[in-house]
């Protein structure tokens, strides 16, 4: 069974574990953020265009277009 620890022991262990974390460099963080924003923009553009085309097709099929 797992050993129960108090709050102070818990926070000591959290501090020890956080010291072992390898944090990315600022350059890597900036590049990753830029890539994520670019991909989000592309996906948003794709979804916008897909929705627009689908709505045009539905309007054409139903005959409710201008």
Secondary structure, DSSP 8 states (H G I E B T S, - for coil): ------HHHHHHHHHHHHHT-----HHHHHHHHHHHHHHHHHHHHHHHHHHHHHHHHHHHHHT---
